[in-house]
Each structure stands twice: as structure tokens, then as C-alpha cells.
Amino acid sequence: MKADEKFYYIGEVSKMVDVPQHIIRFWEKQFSVIHPLRDQRGNRIYTKKDIETINKIRVLIYNKGYRIKGVKKILRGNVTKNPGRMDKKILLKILKELKEIEKCLQ
């Protein structure tokens, strides 16, 4: 922590990222990458890095339609380069199964 680093309270963060405070608190429990410090009164104080992470989560959930589980994978880096595209092997397997179903229906 730098001495000249600026901190923000949860109300300020909520307005900055356009996410309700209770959602930010929920995300703290869901995502280990958000870990605000506490001031002397016990209030949460966030760094710029925390705010950037919260905003990234907001974009992934609200704008791109990811669910919590998917966002966790992305934040851990366990996601394919092209999320949303199905693997060729999976598609071929599905095609094979559909052809078998088609044979049964004839």
C-alpha cells in the first residue's frame, strides 16, 4: 500500500461503477480478488485496483451476460481464448449423436 494512494468508501465505489452497494458486498464474498481494506471505524475502503476489478466483473455480468461461475473462470485465467465458441470435437460429437437420433426416427 502506497502512502499517497487514494481510497474510496463503498458508497463512492457504488456510484463510480453503477452497482448497488449490496451487490458489491456480495461480490466480495464470491470473488477472492476483491479485498477491500477497513478504516478505523471498520468501513470498507477500496483502492483503484479494487474498483477496476469490480468494474470488470460488472461488465462481464451485466454487459456480456456471464454468470458468477464464468466470471470466476475468467478472473482465474481458466478460459479459452475465444469464449462462446464451441470446441470442434464437441461439435463433431453432437453431430454424430444427432445423426444416430435421425437414424432411429426413420
LUMLODREN-428262 format. One record per residue: residue number from 1; residue in three letters; x, y, z of N, C-alpha, C, O in turn. Coordinates in nm, 3 decimals. Last residue first. Layout:
REM LUMLODREN-428262
NODE balo tifi     n.u     n.v     n.w    ca.u    ca.v    ca.w     c.u     c.v     c.w     o.u     o.v     o.w
NODE  NUM  ALA       X       Y       Z       X       Y       Z       X       Y       Z       X       Y       Z
...
***
This chain:
REM LUMLODREN-428262
NODE balo tifi     n.u     n.v     n.w    ca.u    ca.v    ca.w     c.u     c.v     c.w     o.u     o.v     o.w
NODE  106  GLN  -3.616  -4.272  -3.838  -3.658  -4.311  -3.974  -3.719  -4.448  -3.979  -3.759  -4.494  -4.086
NODE  105  LEU  -3.520  -4.237  -3.585  -3.651  -4.180  -3.615  -3.703  -4.223  -3.753  -3.822  -4.211  -3.780
NODE  104  CYS  -3.265  -4.343  -3.590  -3.367  -4.406  -3.505  -3.507  -4.358  -3.540  -3.603  -4.434  -3.526
NODE  103  LYS  -3.134  -4.158  -3.753  -3.150  -4.296  -3.798  -3.260  -4.366  -3.721  -3.340  -4.441  -3.778
NODE  102  GLU  -3.137  -3.934  -3.580  -3.208  -3.928  -3.708  -3.233  -4.068  -3.762  -3.342  -4.096  -3.812
NODE  101  ILE  -2.964  -4.024  -3.382  -3.104  -3.998  -3.349  -3.190  -3.996  -3.474  -3.301  -4.048  -3.476
NODE  100  GLU  -2.727  -4.026  -3.530  -2.779  -4.151  -3.472  -2.927  -4.138  -3.435  -3.005  -4.231  -3.455
NODE   99  LYS  -2.703  -3.755  -3.584  -2.720  -3.848  -3.696  -2.775  -3.982  -3.646  -2.858  -4.044  -3.713
NODE   98  LEU  -2.663  -3.659  -3.325  -2.782  -3.619  -3.399  -2.810  -3.712  -3.517  -2.925  -3.745  -3.546
NODE   97  GLU  -2.413  -3.771  -3.268  -2.529  -3.811  -3.190  -2.660  -3.774  -3.260  -2.756  -3.850  -3.256
NODE   96  LYS  -2.256  -3.632  -3.456  -2.265  -3.778  -3.461  -2.389  -3.827  -3.387  -2.461  -3.914  -3.435
NODE   95  LEU  -2.288  -3.369  -3.359  -2.332  -3.404  -3.494  -2.351  -3.555  -3.508  -2.450  -3.601  -3.565
NODE   94  ILE  -2.161  -3.394  -3.111  -2.303  -3.359  -3.118  -2.360  -3.398  -3.253  -2.469  -3.455  -3.261
NODE   93  LYS  -1.900  -3.443  -3.201  -1.969  -3.542  -3.118  -2.120  -3.518  -3.121  -2.198  -3.613  -3.132
NODE   92  LEU  -1.843  -3.204  -3.331  -1.845  -3.329  -3.407  -1.918  -3.439  -3.330  -1.990  -3.519  -3.390
NODE   91  LEU  -1.852  -3.026  -3.114  -1.947  -3.013  -3.224  -1.957  -3.141  -3.307  -2.066  -3.181  -3.348
NODE   90  ILE  -1.632  -3.119  -2.967  -1.767  -3.123  -2.908  -1.872  -3.116  -3.017  -1.970  -3.190  -3.015
NODE   89  LYS  -1.424  -3.064  -3.142  -1.450  -3.203  -3.102  -1.591  -3.217  -3.045  -1.661  -3.315  -3.072
NODE   88  LYS  -1.429  -2.783  -3.155  -1.461  -2.862  -3.275  -1.495  -3.006  -3.239  -1.585  -3.065  -3.299
NODE   87  ASP  -1.586  -2.601  -2.893  -1.472  -2.678  -2.940  -1.515  -2.767  -3.057  -1.626  -2.819  -3.057
NODE   86  MET  -1.772  -2.306  -2.951  -1.763  -2.445  -2.906  -1.642  -2.512  -2.968  -1.602  -2.482  -3.081
NODE   85  ARG  -1.728  -1.983  -2.833  -1.713  -2.075  -2.947  -1.698  -2.215  -2.892  -1.622  -2.239  -2.798
NODE   84  GLY  -1.733  -1.870  -2.583  -1.854  -1.864  -2.663  -1.847  -1.953  -2.786  -1.951  -1.995  -2.837
NODE   83  PRO  -1.402  -1.740  -2.581  -1.519  -1.790  -2.509  -1.644  -1.773  -2.593  -1.660  -1.674  -2.664
NODE   82  ASN  -1.123  -1.791  -2.702  -1.243  -1.745  -2.769  -1.367  -1.797  -2.697  -1.431  -1.890  -2.746
NODE   81  LYS  -0.933  -1.893  -2.536  -0.907  -1.765  -2.599  -1.033  -1.706  -2.661  -1.047  -1.584  -2.671
NODE   80  THR  -1.091  -2.031  -2.243  -1.032  -2.041  -2.376  -1.014  -1.901  -2.434  -1.073  -1.804  -2.387
NODE   79  VAL  -0.991  -1.979  -1.904  -1.091  -1.970  -2.008  -1.021  -1.976  -2.143  -0.907  -1.933  -2.157
NODE   78  ASN  -0.872  -1.927  -1.649  -0.901  -2.062  -1.698  -1.009  -2.059  -1.804  -1.110  -2.130  -1.793
NODE   77  GLY  -0.818  -1.697  -1.511  -0.745  -1.718  -1.635  -0.770  -1.856  -1.695  -0.695  -1.898  -1.784
NODE   76  ARG  -0.962  -1.616  -1.301  -0.853  -1.710  -1.273  -0.767  -1.735  -1.396  -0.657  -1.788  -1.386
NODE   75  LEU  -1.150  -1.463  -1.432  -1.058  -1.395  -1.340  -0.941  -1.484  -1.301  -0.832  -1.434  -1.270
NODE   74  ILE  -1.283  -1.667  -1.572  -1.211  -1.561  -1.645  -1.109  -1.494  -1.554  -0.995  -1.471  -1.595
NODE   73  LYS  -1.396  -1.811  -1.361  -1.300  -1.874  -1.452  -1.217  -1.770  -1.526  -1.096  -1.785  -1.541
NODE   72  LYS  -1.567  -1.616  -1.254  -1.459  -1.672  -1.171  -1.353  -1.737  -1.259  -1.233  -1.721  -1.234
NODE   71  VAL  -1.743  -1.586  -1.465  -1.656  -1.474  -1.430  -1.540  -1.523  -1.345  -1.427  -1.477  -1.361
NODE   70  GLY  -1.872  -1.832  -1.455  -1.793  -1.795  -1.573  -1.697  -1.682  -1.544  -1.583  -1.682  -1.592
NODE   69  LYS  -2.002  -1.814  -1.207  -1.906  -1.921  -1.232  -1.814  -1.888  -1.351  -1.694  -1.913  -1.346
NODE   68  ILE  -2.179  -1.595  -1.249  -2.072  -1.588  -1.148  -1.962  -1.692  -1.178  -1.844  -1.660  -1.173
NODE   67  ARG  -2.223  -1.555  -1.606  -2.270  -1.587  -1.472  -2.151  -1.586  -1.378  -2.036  -1.578  -1.421
NODE   66  TYR  -2.229  -1.302  -1.861  -2.166  -1.412  -1.790  -2.234  -1.433  -1.655  -2.295  -1.342  -1.599
NODE   65  GLY  -2.321  -1.087  -2.018  -2.410  -1.197  -1.985  -2.348  -1.317  -1.915  -2.409  -1.424  -1.909
NODE   64  LYS  -2.197  -0.853  -2.078  -2.164  -0.968  -2.162  -2.243  -1.093  -2.125  -2.234  -1.194  -2.195
NODE   63  ASN  -2.308  -0.666  -1.896  -2.300  -0.635  -2.039  -2.279  -0.759  -2.127  -2.335  -0.768  -2.236
NODE   62  TYR  -2.316  -0.787  -1.638  -2.427  -0.707  -1.688  -2.425  -0.688  -1.840  -2.530  -0.693  -1.904
NODE   61  ILE  -2.075  -0.947  -1.618  -2.207  -0.996  -1.577  -2.319  -0.920  -1.646  -2.407  -0.981  -1.706
NODE   60  LEU  -1.863  -0.795  -1.728  -1.880  -0.936  -1.765  -2.020  -0.987  -1.732  -2.078  -1.062  -1.811
NODE   59  VAL  -1.901  -0.548  -1.601  -1.910  -0.558  -1.746  -1.936  -0.703  -1.789  -2.020  -0.729  -1.875
NODE   58  ARG  -1.857  -0.622  -1.331  -1.984  -0.563  -1.374  -2.003  -0.578  -1.524  -2.111  -0.618  -1.570
NODE   57  ILE  -1.591  -0.704  -1.340  -1.695  -0.801  -1.306  -1.831  -0.751  -1.353  -1.911  -0.826  -1.408
NODE   56  LYS  -1.474  -0.457  -1.396  -1.457  -0.568  -1.490  -1.564  -0.674  -1.466  -1.622  -0.727  -1.561
NODE   55  ASN  -1.542  -0.317  -1.163  -1.596  -0.273  -1.292  -1.584  -0.384  -1.398  -1.675  -0.402  -1.479
NODE   54  ILE  -1.392  -0.459  -0.979  -1.538  -0.455  -0.965  -1.601  -0.415  -1.098  -1.702  -0.472  -1.139
NODE   53  THR  -1.134  -0.396  -1.076  -1.181  -0.535  -1.072  -1.333  -0.541  -1.064  -1.395  -0.620  -1.134
NODE   52  GLU  -1.128  -0.121  -1.036  -1.112  -0.174  -1.171  -1.162  -0.318  -1.179  -1.226  -0.357  -1.277
NODE   51  ILE  -1.150  -0.116  -0.758  -1.256  -0.056  -0.840  -1.248  -0.107  -0.983  -1.352  -0.134  -1.044
NODE   50  ASP  -0.909  -0.233  -0.681  -1.036  -0.296  -0.643  -1.149  -0.245  -0.734  -1.232  -0.323  -0.780
NODE   49  LYS  -0.735  -0.038  -0.783  -0.730  -0.175  -0.837  -0.860  -0.249  -0.804  -0.914  -0.318  -0.889
NODE   48  LYS  -0.791   0.180  -0.622  -0.821   0.188  -0.766  -0.825   0.049  -0.828  -0.907   0.021  -0.915
NODE   47  THR  -0.928   0.040  -0.316  -0.823   0.102  -0.396  -0.870   0.111  -0.541  -0.973   0.056  -0.578
NODE   46  TYR  -1.172   0.102  -0.060  -1.129   0.036  -0.183  -1.019   0.114  -0.252  -1.016   0.237  -0.247
NODE   45  ILE  -1.279   0.026   0.260  -1.214   0.126   0.175  -1.147   0.052   0.059  -1.075  -0.047   0.079
NODE   44  ARG  -1.546  -0.031   0.483  -1.466  -0.078   0.370  -1.406   0.041   0.296  -1.472   0.143   0.273
NODE   43  ASN  -1.521   0.053   0.829  -1.582   0.072   0.697  -1.487   0.024   0.588  -1.365   0.037   0.598
NODE   42  GLY  -1.406   0.051   1.076  -1.448  -0.077   1.020  -1.515  -0.067   0.884  -1.561  -0.168   0.830
NODE   41  ARG  -1.295   0.278   1.169  -1.433   0.252   1.211  -1.486   0.118   1.157  -1.597   0.078   1.189
NODE   40  GLN  -1.051   0.283   1.041  -1.053   0.269   1.187  -1.193   0.237   1.240  -1.206   0.175   1.345
NODE   39  ASP  -1.120   0.088   0.740  -1.068   0.205   0.811  -1.081   0.181   0.962  -1.117   0.072   1.005
NODE   38  ARG  -1.007  -0.196   0.563  -1.103  -0.135   0.655  -1.039  -0.015   0.720  -0.920  -0.014   0.750
NODE   37  LEU  -0.977  -0.293   0.216  -0.923  -0.273   0.349  -1.034  -0.216   0.436  -1.144  -0.190   0.388
NODE   36  PRO  -1.128  -0.536   0.000  -1.108  -0.400   0.049  -1.046  -0.399   0.188  -1.061  -0.494   0.266
NODE   35  HIS  -1.076  -0.744  -0.227  -1.048  -0.749  -0.084  -1.020  -0.608  -0.031  -0.905  -0.567  -0.019
NODE   34  ILE  -1.147  -0.940  -0.487  -1.190  -0.813  -0.427  -1.167  -0.823  -0.277  -1.232  -0.903  -0.209
NODE   33  VAL  -1.072  -1.194  -0.547  -0.986  -1.086  -0.597  -1.027  -0.949  -0.545  -0.952  -0.852  -0.557
NODE   32  SER  -1.258  -1.378  -0.473  -1.148  -1.354  -0.380  -1.055  -1.241  -0.425  -0.969  -1.197  -0.349
NODE   31  PHE  -1.592  -1.342  -0.508  -1.467  -1.327  -0.581  -1.355  -1.289  -0.485  -1.356  -1.182  -0.425
NODE   30  GLN  -1.804  -1.365  -0.324  -1.794  -1.457  -0.437  -1.657  -1.457  -0.504  -1.611  -1.561  -0.551
NODE   29  LYS  -1.776  -1.161  -0.140  -1.783  -1.299  -0.091  -1.761  -1.400  -0.203  -1.706  -1.507  -0.180
NODE   28  GLU  -1.780  -0.943  -0.308  -1.663  -0.964  -0.223  -1.659  -1.107  -0.172  -1.552  -1.167  -0.162
NODE   27  TRP  -2.037  -0.958  -0.412  -1.925  -0.995  -0.497  -1.798  -1.016  -0.416  -1.715  -1.100  -0.453
NODE   26  PHE  -2.178  -0.855  -0.191  -2.198  -0.994  -0.234  -2.080  -1.041  -0.319  -2.030  -1.152  -0.299
NODE   25  ARG  -2.089  -0.591  -0.198  -2.059  -0.674  -0.080  -2.076  -0.823  -0.113  -1.997  -0.906  -0.067
NODE   24  ILE  -2.198  -0.518  -0.445  -2.053  -0.513  -0.426  -2.013  -0.600  -0.306  -1.915  -0.675  -0.313
NODE   23  ILE  -2.467  -0.541  -0.381  -2.410  -0.629  -0.484  -2.258  -0.632  -0.471  -2.197  -0.738  -0.484
NODE   22  HIS  -2.502  -0.338  -0.198  -2.521  -0.476  -0.153  -2.467  -0.578  -0.255  -2.425  -0.688  -0.217
NODE   21  GLN  -2.457  -0.109  -0.355  -2.363  -0.146  -0.251  -2.378  -0.292  -0.208  -2.279  -0.361  -0.185
NODE   20  PRO  -2.516  -0.140  -0.712  -2.560  -0.117  -0.573  -2.460  -0.171  -0.471  -2.387  -0.266  -0.498
NODE   19  VAL  -2.317   0.012  -0.956  -2.359  -0.115  -0.898  -2.401  -0.088  -0.755  -2.329  -0.019  -0.682
NODE   18  ASP  -2.164   0.209  -1.093  -2.308   0.194  -1.115  -2.358   0.053  -1.075  -2.429  -0.014  -1.150
NODE   17  VAL  -1.911   0.279  -1.032  -1.928   0.163  -1.120  -2.074   0.132  -1.150  -2.104   0.038  -1.224
NODE   16  MET  -1.949   0.510  -0.874  -1.850   0.510  -0.982  -1.875   0.397  -1.083  -1.862   0.417  -1.204
NODE   15  LYS  -2.136   0.437  -0.680  -2.171   0.539  -0.780  -2.077   0.534  -0.900  -2.120   0.552  -1.014
NODE   14  SER  -1.981   0.248  -0.541  -2.112   0.212  -0.596  -2.154   0.309  -0.705  -2.203   0.268  -0.810
NODE   13  VAL  -1.772   0.404  -0.448  -1.746   0.298  -0.547  -1.875   0.260  -0.617  -1.878   0.241  -0.739
NODE   12  GLU  -1.907   0.558  -0.260  -1.841   0.623  -0.374  -1.818   0.522  -0.487  -1.841   0.551  -0.604
NODE   11  GLY  -1.989   0.359  -0.083  -2.088   0.446  -0.148  -2.032   0.514  -0.271  -2.100   0.528  -0.372
NODE   10  ILE  -1.743   0.252   0.007  -1.832   0.170  -0.076  -1.939   0.253  -0.147  -1.976   0.222  -0.260
NODE    9  TYR  -1.476   0.491  -0.027  -1.575   0.417   0.051  -1.672   0.349  -0.045  -1.682   0.384  -0.162
NODE    8  TYR  -1.143   0.479  -0.146  -1.281   0.517  -0.170  -1.372   0.430  -0.083  -1.348   0.310  -0.068
NODE    7  PHE  -0.812   0.619  -0.138  -0.908   0.516  -0.104  -1.049   0.570  -0.120  -1.072   0.690  -0.109
NODE    6  LYS  -0.501   0.674  -0.302  -0.633   0.724  -0.263  -0.726   0.605  -0.239  -0.721   0.505  -0.310
NODE    5  GLU  -0.164   0.670  -0.194  -0.273   0.602  -0.262  -0.407   0.652  -0.210  -0.426   0.669  -0.089
NODE    4  ASP   0.059   0.761  -0.070  -0.020   0.860  -0.142  -0.139   0.798  -0.217  -0.206   0.867  -0.294
NODE    3  ALA   0.172   0.529   0.036   0.128   0.634   0.128   0.037   0.735   0.059  -0.053   0.791   0.122
NODE    2  LYS   0.066   0.214  -0.094   0.143   0.336  -0.106   0.086   0.444  -0.015  -0.034   0.448   0.009
NODE    1  MET   0.086  -0.117   0.000   0.000   0.000   0.000   0.090   0.124   0.000   0.180   0.136   0.084
***
